[in-house]
Amino acid sequence: MKRSELKVKAARYTKIVEWSDEDGCFVGSAPPLIGECCHGKDEAKVYAALCRIVEEWIEILERDGSKLPEPLAGKKFSGKFVLRVEPALHRRLAAKALAAGESLNSFCVKTLCKA
């Protein structure tokens, strides 16, 4: 596969570099292709390493005849999902939403955005 084709395929996968308090460094992953696979103190260097690893994984999987997982870039999202929680948590969230003068949905969206 040409390098340019490989880069186009790799670009479709979400790459996440985030600080890990547990590890004391930045950690990179590209779900659903690969989990945590590189780390370091320099965020940009971890991202560059992650990009190379994603390209290598794509090359390996295709060479082995394995199907590539669908990248998030190709998925459509409706904006709806069902979340099951314990009844006690449901009650607490509903009470907090009511106290804030918001619907439960609005309260939960704002709370999730902060996470």
C-alpha positions in Angstrom: 0.0 0.0 0.0 1.2 3.5 -0.9 2.2 5.7 2.0 -0.3 8.3 1.0 -3.2 5.7 1.0 -2.0 4.6 4.4 -2.0 8.1 5.8 -5.6 8.7 4.5 -6.8 5.5 6.2 -5.0 6.3 9.4 -6.4 9.8 9.5 -10.0 8.4 9.8 -9.1 6.9 13.2 -9.6 9.1 16.3 -6.3 9.5 18.2 -6.4 10.3 21.9 -3.5 11.7 23.9 -4.3 12.4 27.5 -2.5 13.0 30.7 -2.5 10.0 33.1 -2.0 10.9 36.7 -1.5 7.2 37.5 1.4 7.0 35.0 2.7 10.5 35.4 2.8 11.1 31.6 0.8 11.4 28.5 -0.7 8.2 27.1 -1.9 7.6 23.5 -4.6 5.3 22.1 -6.7 5.0 19.0 -9.9 3.1 19.8 -11.3 0.9 18.4 -8.0 0.1 16.5 -5.6 0.0 19.5 -5.7 0.7 23.2 -3.1 2.5 25.2 0.1 2.0 23.1 2.6 4.8 23.8 3.5 7.2 26.5 5.9 10.0 27.3 6.3 13.4 28.9 5.9 15.4 25.6 2.4 15.5 24.3 3.4 16.3 20.7 5.9 13.4 20.6 3.4 11.0 22.0 0.9 12.1 19.3 3.5 11.6 16.6 4.4 8.2 17.9 0.7 7.3 18.1 0.2 8.3 14.4 3.1 6.0 13.4 1.7 3.2 15.4 -1.8 3.6 13.9 -0.3 3.4 10.4 1.8 0.3 11.4 -1.3 -1.4 12.8 -3.3 -0.7 9.6 -0.5 -2.2 7.5 -0.2 -5.3 9.7 -3.9 -5.9 9.8 -4.3 -5.5 6.0 -1.2 -7.6 5.3 -2.7 -10.4 7.5 -6.1 -10.1 5.7 -7.8 -9.0 8.9 -10.8 -6.6 8.7 -10.1 -3.1 10.0 -12.4 -1.9 12.8 -14.8 0.8 11.7 -13.4 4.2 12.7 -15.6 6.7 14.5 -15.2 9.0 11.5 -17.5 6.6 9.5 -20.2 6.2 12.1 -23.3 8.2 12.3 -24.6 9.3 15.7 -28.2 10.1 16.5 -27.5 12.1 19.6 -29.5 9.6 21.7 -28.4 6.7 23.9 -30.0 4.8 26.7 -28.2 4.9 30.1 -29.2 2.5 32.8 -28.5 3.5 36.4 -29.6 2.4 39.8 -33.0 3.8 40.8 -31.4 5.7 43.8 -29.0 7.5 41.4 -31.9 8.3 39.0 -33.8 9.8 41.9 -30.8 11.9 43.0 -30.2 13.2 39.5 -33.9 14.1 39.1 -33.8 16.0 42.4 -30.6 17.9 41.4 -32.2 18.8 38.0 -35.3 20.0 39.7 -33.3 22.1 42.2 -31.4 23.6 39.3 -34.6 24.4 37.4 -33.7 22.1 34.5 -35.0 19.0 32.9 -33.3 15.8 33.8 -32.0 15.5 30.2 -30.6 19.0 30.2 -29.0 18.5 33.7 -27.4 15.2 32.6 -26.1 16.7 29.3 -24.4 19.5 31.2 -23.0 17.1 33.8 -21.6 14.8 31.1 -20.0 17.8 29.3 -18.1 18.6 32.4 -16.7 15.0 32.7 
